[in-house]
Amino acid sequence: MNWIDAHVHLQGADLHPLTLSEGDRLGVERFVCSTVVGMGYYPTFEQVSQSNDHLSAVIRRHPDRVSGYCYVNPRHGAKALDDFRRRMEDQGMIGLKLWVATLCDDPLTYPFIEQAIQYRAPILIHAWRKTVGQLPYESTASHVANLARLYPEARIIMAHMSGQVESSVQLVEPYPNVYTDTSGSPIGGGEVAIAVKRLGAKRVLFGSDLYGACLASNIGKVLGAGLSEEDFERVMGQNMVSLLSEVKTSHSYAGGEAK
């Protein structure tokens, strides 16, 4: 067992206090974390940098259990790109997180995508299609598919199955560089089964969206999908181990070893 939760958030400046103990109880060995919660949709550079400082400190305290996506607001331009490089090269973060400050296929994101490609780093993109209340720069599967078309070398994780599994996996299915994760309250065992059937088990990753979700119930989604043992293990960790093993920075987690 080498289960990895590929989609976790800090609660303020730290992990939720039960995160690691629940991981021990349920068999999740590693949590891959980002910091967007609590900053608002369009944070300042100073807010983003401080939040990444918090995540870096958590990684230092728990190097065997926690890895980090560097969150950026692409509207901050060159200084945000420099911060991304520093977090990857000096602080051992393993990927890039894009939230709702810009659409993921906006040209503002291109320098960050291109740098992530150089690192072979996974790019976790919040994607959600709403009937009402869609945020102005909230990416959907259409934006993710367009980014994947523009950058076939990018290693993209479409979070939450974009909220609507049937249409979303159909849009990204032609792009083998797009993965999706199992997080999101509308996602259950049936949706996980659809994603695995349409995309293949190698393109689906376990993610919980902690701290705002229950780890046990999110594992239950994957258990409830009726997958083969082999496919279940791929989703629960093997796929993310494979992605992390190829990240090209000096401190990156790579299947349990630094490289």
Helices and strands as residue ranges (DSSP letters): E 3-9, H 19-26, E 28-34, H 45-61, E 66-71, G 74-76, H 78-91, E 95-98, G 107-109, H 110-119, E 122-125, H 141-150, E 155-158, G 159-163, H 165-172, E 178-181, H 189-199, G 201-203, E 204-205, H 215-223, H 229-233, I 234-238, H 239-245, E 253-254, E 257-258
